[in-house]
C-alpha cells in the first residue's frame, strides 16, 4: 500500500492533516480493532477534507468494496435482498491505515460479528444512542445514561458510556450471544419506553423531531441487524477532529465533561486507559493489535463461542484432543518471525481416520479455521483438490499429535505433516482465501507454497484448493503480499486445465486496454489486430440461449437478435469476448451509425433497424468453454482455442483477424484505410477483468470518454435545445472539469438532448472547478451519463482542445471513465 498526500488538510479549522489522521489510527489500533474486528465496516469518506462551516466538504457513504481495494484487506460478503455486498473487516492495523489513506474518517459497524465462514452471528453487545434534541445537551444525556445504567445493571449488564464525538452519548453493554438481534432490539425498545414513561420531561423513545425538544431521544433502533453505529475510537467527520470516545462513569459526573478530540484520546490511550475493554474483551497494550489476535470474539479456548460446534462433537473426557489455547498463549512470546510482517500459524495434519485425509488449518482471529482435504495437498497447478470446510478448532490444536479413540468423532491417528507461518494475501470469509505458507525444511510442503481456497457455491462447506505460482512482489509498507497486477490472473479463477465447480457469467468482467504508443511496446511478444469502433460485448452461451452482456453488465440481447441465434454458435457452453460494430457506406465501422441500434429495446423498432443498420460481431477472445475457465491461460493459448472454437458461417459473426508485420507499417496501413487504430496484446498475458497494460490501444484519432455534469442553453436555432454540454472526468467524489462540447451533434440528438438532461436536474455543480464564464448560465445535472468526444490535444490547464461529440456510451458507467491520454 502506498501512502500519499500526507500534507493534505482534512480538518481546515484545526489544520489536521492526513498524516495526523494516519498517526492517530496507528496509535489507537490496539483499542479500536478489538471493538471493530469481524464486523462489517461501512465508511463515511471525505476525500477532499471536511471543509469549513461556510463550505462543508462533500461526504459519501460507502458499503461495497471497489476494485481498487488491496487484496489483503479482510472482508466478508453479505447477500441482501437484491445484491451481494462485500464489506471490509477492520481486523488489523494495515486495514485501518488503508481506511485512513482513502479518507474514510468515520467507521461504522453493527452490533454483531461474522464467523470464519462469513455467517452472521448473534449480537454480542447492546447499544443505546442518547441523542439530545433542540434545547438539550450533554448534561441531559448524562442524566438519561445514569437512569439507563440502573436498569441495565438490574438485569446483570454492565454498561460503558461513549461520548459520541457529535452531540450525545452511546451506551454499550456486552451480551452473551444467546439472543437474536430482534430480541435485543425489542428489549432496548422496552427500556427506552420505560425511561420515557418514568421520566417524560427528560426522555423520549419516538423518533419524531417535534417530540424531542428539550429532551433526549433514547434511540434503541441501532440494535437492528441492519443498522450500524460509529465504532468506539473512530474519528468524526465534523469541523473539528472529535472522536467517539469511551469514558468512565466518574468522568460523566464531571462538570467539565465535553466531546474529546483526537489529541485528547491519544493521551488517554498512551496512558493505558481503555474503558471499552470490558465490552471488547481486549486489554489495551502495544501487542493487542499486532499479534493477529485482534478480534473481540473469545480467546480461542474452552469458552470461546466460535468453538461451540467443536465442543459439541467431542467428549473432553474421552479424547486427548485439546480444548484450550493455553499452550498457544504461553508460547506466543517470541513466536513471531521478527521481520515486521504479520504472519499467523498454520498446520497441516495427516489424519488416518476411516479414510486417510489431511487437515489444513489456518490461524484466524484466535482460532484455527479448518478444511479437510480428502485427496491431500495439491502438488500440481493444473489440478484442484476438494477442500471441505469443517468446524473451527482451538489454537492448541496446532501442536496436537495423537490417537483419537475408537467411537469418538474423528477416531484415528493424527500427526503433523507440516507447520509454520503463513502470509495472508486475501481473505473473504466464506468465499476465498489466498495465502503463502512457509513450512519446515523437512516438512511436507518442501518450503514455501502459495495456495488459493475458493468456495464452489455448492453447500456451505464445499471448496477447492489450488496450488498457485509464487507471488514475488511484496507490499513492504503494509507487511502484506501485493495484489495481482496487470497480467497476473484473477485469484478467484480456476487454473488452466482445472475444472471449476461453477462458472458464474456475472463474475466475468471485460478486460480493458490502456492507451499506448509504439514506444510502449517492449521486447516482448505481441499480437496485433484492428481496433473495432463499436460496443464491447461478452457473449454467454449455454445449451438453450445466447446472451450479450455489455461492459457495465447490462443484457443487450434484445437489441441485437441477429447475434443471438443459437444456431450461429457452437453447441457447448462458453463465454467469449468481442465487439459489436455497424459498417457504414464506406465499408468502415461507424460508431455514429451504431448509436441508432444501441438505444432500441422494442421488438418492432429493433426489427426495423435491422434492415437499415445491420451489425456484425468481431470475436477476439475465448474466456471459458465446456465449464472450464480459460482466463489464466496466456493469450496465445486462448487464441488457439478461439480459432478451434469458431467456425465461419453465414451468420454476422467474424473472427477478428491477426495482422503480421512491423507495427509501424501496420499502423500506416490502418490509418490509410481510415480505421480507428490497432490493438496490441501481449501473447503471454492472461485475461484480467480490469484495465491492463497487457492490452494497448494505438489510436490515430484522439478520443476521450467523459461524464456530462451540466449544459448551457443554445442560441438562435438551438434556442429551445442545448448549446453545449459541460464535461468532466471522475476525481474522487466529484468531477474534474475538462471543458465543453457544442459540435458534432446530429439533428436527432439535439432534439433528444434537452429531454434527457431535464430528467436529471441538480441544484449544485458536480464539478470541482468550473470557470465562472462556463458556470454563469449553466444548468447542472446528476453525473450519470457517459459520452465520448474526439479532441485535438490537452491544454496546459487540463482541458480538451476542440472537442467534437461522437455519441453516448450507454455501455459504460461514470466510474469507468479515466483519462485516455495526456
C-alpha positions in Angstrom: 0.0 0.0 0.0 1.3 3.4 -1.0 0.6 6.3 1.4 0.0 9.6 -0.5 -0.8 13.3 0.1 0.3 13.3 3.7 0.1 17.1 3.9 -3.5 17.2 2.7 -5.5 19.2 5.3 -8.5 17.0 6.3 -9.8 19.4 9.0 -9.2 23.0 7.9 -10.4 24.5 11.2 -7.6 22.8 13.2 -5.1 22.2 10.3 -5.2 18.5 11.0 -3.7 16.6 8.0 -3.9 13.2 6.6 -0.6 12.4 8.3 -2.2 13.3 11.6 -5.2 11.0 10.8 -2.8 8.1 9.9 -0.8 8.6 13.0 -3.9 8.7 15.2 -5.4 5.5 13.8 -2.0 3.8 14.1 -1.8 4.8 17.8 -5.4 3.7 18.6 -5.3 0.5 16.6 -4.8 -1.7 19.7 -8.1 -0.5 21.2 -10.1 0.3 18.1 -9.5 -3.0 16.3 -11.0 -5.2 19.2 -14.1 -3.0 19.0 -14.5 -3.4 15.3 -13.0 -6.8 14.4 -15.1 -9.2 12.3 -17.9 -6.6 12.0 -18.9 -5.4 8.6 -17.5 -1.9 8.2 -19.3 0.8 6.4 -17.4 4.0 5.8 -18.0 7.8 5.6 -15.4 9.3 3.4 -14.3 13.0 3.0 -11.9 12.7 0.0 -11.2 16.5 0.0 -11.5 17.0 3.7 -14.4 18.0 6.0 -14.3 21.6 4.8 -15.5 24.6 6.8 -18.7 25.9 8.2 -19.2 28.1 5.1 -18.1 25.5 2.7 -18.6 21.9 4.0 -16.7 19.1 2.3 -18.6 16.5 0.4 -19.1 13.2 2.2 -20.1 10.0 0.5 -21.2 6.8 2.3 -19.7 3.6 1.1 -20.6 0.0 1.8 -19.3 -2.2 -1.0 -15.6 -2.5 -1.7 -14.5 -1.4 -5.1 -12.0 -3.0 -7.4 -9.1 -0.9 -6.2 -9.2 -2.4 -2.7 -6.0 -4.2 -1.9 -6.4 -8.0 -1.9 -5.0 -8.3 1.6 -7.9 -6.3 3.2 -10.0 -8.9 5.1 -13.6 -8.9 4.1 -16.9 -10.7 4.2 -19.8 -10.9 1.7 -23.4 -10.5 2.7 -26.3 -11.1 0.4 -29.1 -8.5 0.8 -32.4 -8.6 -0.9 -31.3 -7.5 -4.3 -27.5 -7.8 -4.3 -24.4 -9.1 -2.6 -22.1 -6.6 -0.9 -18.5 -7.1 0.1 -17.6 -5.3 3.3 -14.1 -4.8 4.8 -13.4 -6.2 8.3 -11.2 -3.9 10.4 -9.1 -6.7 11.8 -5.6 -5.4 11.6 -3.5 -2.2 11.6 -2.8 -2.3 7.9 -6.6 -2.2 7.1 -7.0 0.7 9.5 -4.2 2.5 7.7 -5.7 1.8 4.3 -9.0 3.3 5.5 -7.2 6.4 6.6 -5.4 6.6 3.3 -8.7 6.7 1.4 -10.0 9.4 3.8 -12.6 7.1 5.5 -12.7 9.2 8.6 -15.7 7.5 10.1 -16.0 3.8 10.5 -19.5 2.3 11.4 -20.2 -1.3 12.4 -23.2 -3.4 13.5 -23.6 -5.0 16.9 -22.9 -8.5 15.6 -19.9 -10.2 14.0 -19.3 -12.7 11.2 -17.7 -16.1 11.9 -14.8 -17.6 9.8 -17.4 -19.0 7.4 -18.8 -15.5 6.7 -22.0 -16.2 8.6 -23.8 -13.6 10.8 -23.5 -14.4 14.5 -26.0 -13.3 17.2 -25.3 -9.8 18.6 -22.7 -9.7 21.3 -23.4 -6.1 22.5 -26.3 -3.8 23.0 -26.2 -0.1 22.3 -28.4 2.9 23.1 -27.8 6.2 21.3 -28.7 9.1 23.6 -29.3 12.0 21.2 -30.2 15.4 22.6 -33.0 17.3 20.9 -33.0 21.1 20.5 -32.7 22.7 23.9 -31.0 19.7 25.5 -27.3 18.9 25.6 -24.6 16.6 27.0 -25.7 17.2 30.6 -29.2 15.9 29.9 -27.7 12.9 28.1 -25.7 12.1 31.2 -28.8 12.1 33.3 -30.5 9.6 31.0 -27.4 7.5 30.8 -27.3 7.1 34.6 -31.0 6.2 34.6 -30.4 3.6 31.9 -27.4 2.3 33.8 -29.6 1.4 36.8 -32.0 -0.6 34.6 -29.2 -2.4 32.8 -27.4 -3.3 36.0 -30.6 -4.7 37.4 -30.6 -7.3 34.6 -27.0 -8.1 35.0 -25.4 -5.9 32.4 -22.5 -3.5 32.9 -22.9 -0.5 30.6 -20.0 1.6 29.3 -20.6 5.2 28.1 -19.0 6.6 25.0 -19.2 10.3 24.2 -20.2 10.1 20.6 -17.9 12.8 19.2 -21.1 14.5 17.9 -23.7 15.7 20.4 -24.7 12.8 22.6 -23.6 9.6 24.3 -23.6 6.0 23.2 -24.2 3.4 26.0 -22.9 -0.1 25.3 -23.4 -3.4 27.2 -21.8 -6.7 26.5 -24.1 -9.7 25.7 -23.6 -13.4 25.9 -24.6 -14.0 22.2 -27.6 -16.2 23.1 -30.3 -13.9 21.7 -31.1 -12.6 18.3 -31.0 -9.0 17.0 -34.8 -8.9 17.0 -34.9 -9.9 20.7 -32.2 -7.4 21.7 -34.0 -4.6 19.7 -37.2 -5.4 21.5 -35.5 -5.3 24.9 -33.9 -2.0 24.0 -37.2 -0.6 22.8 -38.9 -1.6 26.0 -36.1 0.0 28.0 -36.5 3.3 26.0 -40.2 3.3 26.6 -39.7 2.6 30.3 -37.4 5.6 30.6 -39.9 7.8 28.7 -42.8 6.6 30.9 -40.9 7.3 34.2 -39.2 10.5 33.1 -41.4 12.1 30.4 -39.8 15.5 31.0 -36.4 14.2 30.1 -36.5 11.1 27.8 -38.4 10.2 24.6 -38.4 7.0 22.6 -40.2 8.3 19.5 -38.1 9.5 16.6 -40.4 12.4 15.7 -38.4 15.7 15.9 -41.5 17.5 17.2 -41.4 15.4 20.3 -37.7 15.8 21.1 -37.4 19.5 22.0 -35.7 19.8 25.4 -35.5 16.0 25.7 -33.1 13.2 25.0 -34.0 10.6 22.3 -33.2 7.1 23.5 -32.5 5.6 20.1 -32.9 1.8 20.5 -33.1 1.1 16.8 -29.3 0.7 16.2 -29.6 -2.8 17.7 -31.4 -3.9 14.5 -29.3 -6.3 12.4 -29.5 -3.8 9.5 -28.2 -0.8 11.5 -24.7 0.4 12.3 -23.1 2.7 14.9 -19.9 4.6 14.8 -17.2 2.3 16.3 -15.5 3.5 19.5 -12.3 5.4 18.9 -13.4 6.3 15.3 -12.8 9.9 14.3 -15.8 12.1 13.4 -16.1 14.0 10.1 -17.1 17.2 11.9 -15.4 20.6 11.7 -13.1 19.6 14.5 -11.5 16.1 14.7 -13.6 14.8 17.6 -13.7 11.1 18.5 -16.3 8.6 19.6 -14.5 8.2 23.0 -15.2 5.5 25.7 -15.5 7.1 29.1 -15.7 6.1 32.7 -18.8 6.8 34.8 -16.7 9.0 37.1 -15.9 11.2 34.1 -19.6 11.5 33.2 -20.1 13.2 36.6 -17.6 15.9 35.9 -19.0 19.4 35.2 -16.2 19.8 32.6 -17.4 16.8 30.5 -17.1 17.5 26.8 -16.6 15.7 23.5 -13.0 14.7 23.2 -10.8 15.5 20.2 -8.2 13.1 18.8 -5.2 14.5 20.7 -7.0 14.1 24.0 -7.9 10.5 23.1 -4.3 9.8 22.1 -3.1 10.8 25.6 -5.7 8.5 27.2 -4.7 5.5 25.1 -1.0 6.2 25.6 -1.6 6.1 29.4 -3.2 2.7 29.1 -6.8 3.8 29.7 -9.5 1.9 27.7 -12.9 1.9 29.4 -14.3 -0.1 26.4 -12.0 -3.1 27.2 -14.8 -4.7 29.2 -17.0 -4.7 26.1 -14.5 -5.6 23.5 -12.8 -8.2 25.8 -9.4 -6.9 24.9 -6.8 -5.3 27.2 -5.0 -2.3 25.7 -1.3 -2.5 25.1 1.2 -2.5 22.2 0.6 -6.1 21.4 -3.1 -6.1 21.3 -3.4 -5.5 17.6 0.0 -6.7 16.4 -0.4 -10.4 17.2 -3.2 -11.0 14.7 -5.5 -12.0 17.6 -7.4 -8.8 17.5 -11.0 -10.0 17.3 -13.3 -9.5 20.2 -14.6 -13.0 19.7 -13.2 -15.0 22.5 -9.8 -16.4 23.5 -9.7 -19.4 21.2 -10.1 -21.7 24.1 -12.7 -23.7 26.0 -15.3 -21.0 26.4 -14.9 -19.3 23.0 -18.5 -19.2 21.4 -17.0 -19.9 18.0 -15.8 -23.3 19.2 -19.3 -24.4 20.2 -19.6 -26.8 17.3 -16.1 -28.2 18.1 -17.1 -28.9 21.7 -20.5 -30.3 20.8 -18.8 -33.0 18.6 -16.4 -34.2 21.3 -16.3 -35.6 24.8 -13.5 -33.9 26.6 -13.2 -36.8 29.0 -12.8 -39.4 26.2 -10.5 -37.7 23.7 -6.9 -36.4 24.0 -7.7 -33.5 21.7 -7.1 -30.0 23.2 -9.9 -27.7 24.1 -7.9 -24.7 25.1 -5.5 -22.0 23.8 -3.2 -22.0 26.9 -0.2 -23.6 25.2 -0.6 -21.3 22.3 -0.7 -18.2 24.6 2.2 -19.5 26.7 4.4 -19.8 23.6 3.2 -16.7 21.8 6.0 -14.5 23.1 8.9 -14.5 20.6 6.9 -16.7 18.2 6.7 -14.1 15.6 9.4 -14.1 12.9 10.6 -10.7 13.9 10.9 -9.1 10.5 8.0 -6.8 10.8 5.5 -8.8 8.8 2.2 -10.1 10.1 2.3 -13.9 10.0 -0.1 -16.3 11.6 0.3 -20.0 12.3 -0.7 -22.8 10.0 -0.6 -26.6 10.5 -1.4 -29.4 8.1 -2.1 -32.7 9.9 -2.1 -36.2 8.4 -5.3 -37.8 9.7 -5.7 -41.6 9.5 -9.4 -41.8 10.2 -11.9 -44.1 8.5 -10.2 -42.7 5.3 -6.9 -41.0 5.1 -7.2 -37.3 4.6 -5.2 -34.1 5.5 -6.5 -31.4 7.8 -5.5 -27.9 6.6 -5.7 -25.3 9.4 -5.0 -21.5 9.3 -4.9 -19.3 12.4 -7.5 -16.5 12.1 -8.5 -14.2 14.8 -7.6 -16.6 17.6 -9.0 -19.9 16.2 -7.9 -22.4 13.6 -10.1 -22.2 10.6 -10.0 -25.7 9.2 -10.6 -27.7 6.0 -10.4 -31.4 5.3 -8.5 -32.4 2.1 -9.7 -35.9 1.1 -7.1 -36.1 -1.7 -4.3 -34.3 0.2 -2.5 -31.1 -0.6 -2.3 -30.4 -4.3 1.2 -30.7 -5.8 0.4 -29.6 -9.3 -1.0 -26.2 -10.5 -3.1 -28.0 -13.2 -5.3 -29.9 -10.8 -7.5 -28.7 -8.0 -8.4 -30.8 -4.9 -11.6 -30.8 -2.9 -11.5 -29.0 0.4 -14.3 -29.5 2.9 -14.6 -26.7 5.5 -15.0 -28.1 9.0 -15.6 -26.5 12.4 -13.1 -24.0 13.8 -10.6 -25.6 16.1 -8.9 -24.3 19.3 -5.4 -22.8 18.9 -3.7 -25.6 20.9 -4.7 -28.0 18.1 -1.8 -26.6 16.1 0.5 -28.7 18.2 -1.7 -31.8 18.5 -0.5 -35.3 17.6 -2.0 -38.5 19.0 -4.7 -41.1 18.6 -8.4 -40.3 18.9 -10.1 -43.4 20.5 -12.5 -45.6 18.6 -16.2 -44.5 18.6 -15.1 -40.9 19.1 -15.6 -38.2 16.5 -12.7 -38.4 14.0 -11.3 -41.6 15.5 -7.8 -42.4 14.3 -4.2 -41.2 14.4 -3.2 -37.6 13.8 0.4 -36.5 13.0 1.8 -33.1 11.9 2.6 -33.2 8.2 4.0 -29.6 8.2 3.6 -26.4 10.2 4.9 -22.9 10.3 3.6 -19.4 9.4 1.6 -18.0 6.6 1.2 -14.6 5.0 -2.4 -13.7 4.1 -2.9 -12.1 0.7 -6.6 -12.2 0.6 -9.4 -13.4 3.0 -13.1 -13.2 2.1 -14.9 -15.0 4.9 -16.8 -18.0 3.5 -15.7 -17.2 -0.1 -12.0 -17.1 -0.8 -8.6 -17.3 0.8 -5.2 -16.8 -0.7 -2.0 -17.3 1.4 1.6 -18.2 1.1 2.6 -21.0 3.6 6.2 -21.3 4.8 6.7 -24.7 6.4 9.7 -26.5 7.9 12.8 -27.5 5.9 11.9 -31.2 6.3 8.1 -30.6 6.2 5.7 -32.0 3.6 5.4 -28.7 1.7 9.1 -28.7 0.9 9.4 -24.9 1.5 7.0 -22.0 0.8 3.9 -22.7 -1.2 1.1 -20.3 -2.3 -2.5 -21.7 -2.2 -6.0 -20.4 -3.1 -9.0 -21.8 -1.4 -12.2 -21.0 -3.3 -15.8 -21.7 -2.3 -17.6 -23.6 -5.0 -21.1 -22.2 -4.3 -22.3 -25.7 -3.5 -23.4 -26.1 0.1 -21.8 -24.3 2.9 -18.6 -26.4 3.1 -17.6 -27.2 -0.5 -14.3 -25.6 -1.5 -11.5 -26.1 -3.9 -7.8 -25.7 -3.0 -5.4 -24.7 -5.8 -1.6 -24.5 -5.8 -0.6 -21.1 -7.3 2.5 -19.6 -8.7 4.6 -17.8 -6.1 3.9 -14.1 -5.8 7.2 -12.2 -5.8 6.0 -8.6 -5.3 5.6 -7.5 -1.7 3.9 -4.5 -0.3 6.5 -3.8 2.4 4.7 -0.9 4.0 1.6 -2.9 4.9 3.6 -6.1 5.6 1.4 -8.0 3.2 1.7 -9.7 -0.2 0.8 -7.3 -3.0 -2.4 -7.9 -5.1 -2.1 -9.2 -8.6 -1.1 -6.7 -11.2 -1.7 -6.4 -15.0 -1.4 -9.9 -16.5 -1.5 -11.8 -13.2 -4.6 -13.9 -13.2 -7.6 -13.0 -11.0 -7.2 -15.2 -8.0 -10.8 -16.3 -8.0 -10.5 -18.1 -11.3 -9.6 -21.7 -11.6 -6.3 -22.7 -13.2 -5.9 -23.7 -16.8 -6.9 -27.3 -17.3 -8.7 -27.3 -13.9 -12.4 -27.9 -13.7 -14.1 -25.2 -11.6 -17.3 -26.3 -9.8 -19.4 -23.4 -11.1 -18.9 -20.7 -13.8 -20.9 -17.6 -13.0 -21.1 -15.3 -16.0 -21.6 -12.3 -13.8 -18.1 -12.9 -12.3 -16.6 -12.4 -15.8 -15.6 -8.7 -16.3 -14.2 -7.4 -19.6 -10.5 -6.8 -19.8 -9.8 -3.2 -20.7 -7.0 -1.8 -22.7 -4.7 1.2 -21.8 -3.8 4.0 -24.2 -0.4 3.5 -25.7 2.1 4.1 -28.5 4.8 2.2 -30.3 7.3 3.3 -27.7 5.3 1.4 -25.1 5.9 -1.9 -26.8 8.9 -3.5 -25.0 10.8 -6.5 -26.2 8.0 -9.0 -25.6 5.8 -11.0 -28.0 2.8 -9.0 -29.1 -0.1 -9.8 -31.4 -1.8 -7.1 -33.4 -5.4 -6.7 -34.6 -7.6 -3.9 -35.7 -9.3 -1.7 -33.1 -13.0 -2.1 -33.8 -15.0 1.1 -33.3 -18.1 -0.3 -31.7 -19.6 -1.6 -28.5 -18.0 -4.3 -26.3 -19.9 -7.5 -25.6 -19.3 -10.6 -23.6 -21.1 -13.5 -25.3 -22.5 -16.1 -22.9 -23.8 -19.3 -24.4 -25.5 -22.2 -22.7 -27.5 -25.2 -24.1 -30.5 -23.1 -24.9 -29.6 -19.5 -25.5 -27.0 -16.8 -26.3 -26.8 -13.6 -24.2 -24.9 -10.4 -25.0 -23.6 -8.6 -21.9 -22.3 -5.0 -22.1 -19.2 -3.7 -20.4 -21.3 -2.4 -17.5 -23.2 -5.7 -17.0 -26.4 -4.9 -18.9 -28.1 -7.5 -21.1 -28.1 -6.2 -24.7 -29.5 -9.4 -26.3 -32.9 -7.8 -27.2 -31.1 -5.1 -29.2 -29.2 -7.4 -31.4 -31.3 -10.6 -32.2 -29.2 -11.4 -35.3 -26.3 -12.2 -33.0 -28.2 -14.3 -30.5 -29.4 -17.0 -32.9 -28.3 -20.2 -31.2 -27.6 -22.0 -34.5 -24.8 -19.4 -35.2 -22.7 -20.7 -32.3 -21.1 -23.9 -31.2 -23.3 -26.2 -29.1 -21.2 -26.2 -26.0 -21.5 -23.7 -23.2 -18.9 -20.9 -23.5 -18.1 -17.3 -22.7 -16.4 -15.2 -25.4 -15.4 -11.6 -25.9 -15.9 -9.4 -28.9 -17.1 -6.0 -30.3 -20.4 -5.2 -32.0 -19.9 -2.9 -35.0 -22.1 -1.2 -37.6 -20.5 -0.9 -41.0 -21.1 2.4 -42.8 -21.4 3.1 -46.6 -17.6 3.4 -46.8 -17.2 -0.2 -45.5 -15.6 1.0 -42.3 -17.1 0.7 -38.8 -19.2 3.7 -38.0 -19.8 4.4 -34.3 -22.3 7.1 -35.0 -24.4 4.7 -37.1 -24.3 2.2 -34.2 -25.9 4.8 -31.9 -29.3 4.1 -33.7 -29.2 0.5 -32.6 -27.8 0.9 -29.0 -30.9 2.5 -27.5 -33.6 0.2 -29.0 -35.5 -2.3 -26.9 -38.9 -2.7 -28.5 -39.1 -5.7 -30.8 -40.8 -3.7 -33.6 -38.1 -0.9 -33.5 -35.3 -3.5 -33.5 -36.8 -5.3 -36.5 -37.0 -2.1 -38.5 -33.4 -1.1 -37.5 -32.0 -4.5 -38.5 -32.8 -3.7 -42.1 -31.4 -0.2 -42.2 -28.5 -0.7 -39.8 -27.1 -4.3 -39.8 -24.5 -5.1 -37.3 -21.6 -7.6 -37.0 -19.8 -9.2 -34.1 -16.0 -9.3 -34.2 -14.9 -12.1 -32.0 -11.4 -11.8 -30.4 -11.2 -13.8 -27.1 -12.4 -17.1 -25.5 -12.8 -16.9 -21.7 -14.5 -20.2 -20.9 -15.6 -23.4 -22.7 -17.1 -26.7 -21.6 -17.3 -25.3 -18.0 -13.6 -24.6 -17.8 -12.3 -21.1 -17.0 -9.6 -20.2 -19.6 -8.7 -16.7 -18.3 -5.5 -17.9 -16.6 -4.2 -19.2 -19.9 -1.8 -17.0 -21.8 -3.4 -15.2 -24.8 -1.5 -17.3 -27.3 -3.3 -20.5 -26.0 -6.6 -18.7 -25.7 -6.3 -17.6 -29.3 -5.6 -21.1 -30.5 -8.7 -22.2 -28.6 -10.7 -19.4 -30.1 -9.7 -20.4 -33.7 -10.7 -24.0 -32.9 -14.0 -22.9 -31.4 -15.0 -20.5 -34.2 -16.5 -21.9 -37.5 -17.2 -19.3 -40.2 -20.8 -19.3 -41.4 -23.4 -17.0 -43.0 -24.1 -15.5 -39.5 -23.0 -11.9 -38.9 -20.1 -13.2 -36.6 -16.4 -12.9 -37.7 -13.1 -13.7 -36.1 -11.0 -10.6 -35.5 -8.0 -11.3 -37.7 -4.4 -11.1 -36.5 -2.1 -8.8 -38.5 1.5 -9.8 -39.2 4.3 -7.4 -39.9 6.1 -4.4 -38.4 3.8 -2.4 -36.2 4.8 0.9 -37.9 3.7 -0.5 -41.3 0.5 -1.9 -39.8 -0.4 1.5 -38.3 0.3 3.3 -41.6 -2.0 0.9 -43.5 -4.8 1.1 -40.9 -4.6 4.9 -41.0 -4.8 5.0 -44.8 -7.9 2.9 -44.6 -9.5 5.4 -42.2 -9.7 2.9 -39.3 -9.7 3.9 -35.6 -6.4 2.2 -34.7 -4.7 -1.0 -33.8 -4.8 -3.2 -30.7 -1.5 -4.6 -29.3 -1.8 -7.6 -26.9 0.9 -9.4 -25.1 0.8 -13.1 -26.1 1.8 -14.2 -22.7 -0.8 -12.1 -20.9 -3.7 -13.6 -19.0 -7.2 -12.2 -19.1 -7.9 -9.9 -16.1 -11.2 -8.2 -15.5 -9.8 -4.7 -15.3 -7.7 -2.2 -17.2 -4.2 -3.6 -18.0 -1.0 -2.7 -19.8 -1.1 -6.1 -21.4 -3.5 -4.7 -23.9 -2.6 -1.4 -25.5 -4.8 0.7 -27.9 -2.8 2.6 -30.5 -5.2 5.1 -32.0 -4.8 7.8 -34.7 -7.7 10.0 -33.6 -7.7 11.0 -30.0 -10.9 10.1 -28.2 -11.9 10.6 -24.6 -14.8 9.2 -22.6 -16.5 11.9 -20.5 -19.2 12.3 -17.9 -21.8 15.0 -18.5 -22.4 17.2 -15.5 -24.2 20.2 -16.9 -25.3 22.1 -20.0 -25.6 25.6 -21.3 -28.6 26.9 -23.3 -28.4 27.3 -27.0 -29.0 30.4 -29.1 -30.6 31.0 -32.4 -31.7 27.8 -34.0 -30.7 26.0 -30.8 -32.7 28.3 -28.6 -35.0 25.5 -27.4 -32.3 22.9 -27.2 -28.7 22.6 -25.8 -25.8 24.9 -26.8 -23.1 22.8 -25.2 -22.5 20.1 -22.7 -20.2 20.6 -19.7 -17.8 17.6 -19.4 -15.8 16.1 -16.6 -13.8 13.1 -15.5 -14.3 11.5 -12.1 -11.9 12.6 -9.5 -12.9 11.2 -6.1 -16.5 12.1 -5.3 -16.6 15.0 -7.8 -15.9 15.7 -11.5 -12.7 17.4 -12.7 -13.9 19.8 -15.3 -12.3 19.2 -18.8 -14.3 21.6 -21.0 -17.5 21.9 -23.0 -18.6 20.5 -26.4 -21.1 22.1 -28.7 -20.4 20.5 -32.1 -20.8 17.0 -33.6 -24.5 16.6 -32.6 -27.0 15.3 -35.2 -30.4 17.0 -35.5 -32.0 14.0 -33.9 -29.5 14.1 -30.9 -30.2 17.8 -30.4 -34.0 17.0 -30.2 -33.4 14.3 -27.6 -30.7 16.0 -25.5 -32.9 18.5 -23.7 -35.4 15.8 -22.7 -32.6 13.5 -21.4 -30.9 16.3 -19.4 -34.2 17.7 -18.0 -34.8 14.3 -16.4 -31.5 14.7 -14.3 -31.7 18.1 -12.7 -29.3 19.0 -9.8 -29.1 22.2 -7.8 -25.4 22.3 -7.3 -22.4 21.8 -9.6 -21.0 18.2 -9.6 -17.6 19.7 -10.8 -14.8 20.9 -8.5 -13.5 23.7 -10.7 -15.8 25.2 -13.4 -14.7 28.6 -14.8 -17.1 31.4 -14.0 -17.7 32.1 -17.7 -18.9 28.5 -18.2 -20.9 28.3 -15.0 -22.7 31.6 -15.4 -25.7 30.2 -17.3 -25.2 26.5 -16.7 -27.9 24.0 -15.8 -26.4 21.3 -13.6 -27.4 17.6 -13.9 -26.6 14.5 -11.9 -23.4 13.0 -13.4 -24.9 9.7 -14.7 -24.5 10.0 -18.5 -21.3 8.9 -20.2 -20.4 10.1 -23.7 -17.4 10.2 -26.0 -15.6 13.0 -27.8 -12.7 13.5 -30.2 -10.3 16.3 -29.5 -7.1 17.9 -30.7 -5.0 17.8 -27.5 -5.0 18.5 -23.8 -4.3 22.1 -22.9 -1.8 23.1 -20.2 -4.7 23.6 -17.7 -6.1 20.1 -18.3 -8.9 20.9 -20.7 -9.8 19.3 -24.0 -8.9 21.4 -27.0 -11.5 21.4 -29.8 -13.7 18.5 -28.6 -16.3 17.1 -31.0 -19.2 14.9 -29.9 -19.0 11.3 -31.0 -22.0 9.9 -29.1 -23.3 8.3 -26.0 -21.6 5.3 -24.3 -24.6 3.5 -22.9 -22.4 0.5 -22.2 -20.3 2.4 -19.6 -20.8 3.8 -16.1 -19.3 7.1 -14.9 -16.9 5.1 -12.7 -15.4 3.5 -15.9 -14.2 6.9 -17.2 -10.5 7.5 -17.0 -8.1 9.8 -18.8 -7.2 8.1 -22.1 -4.2 10.3 -23.0 -2.2 13.2 -21.7 
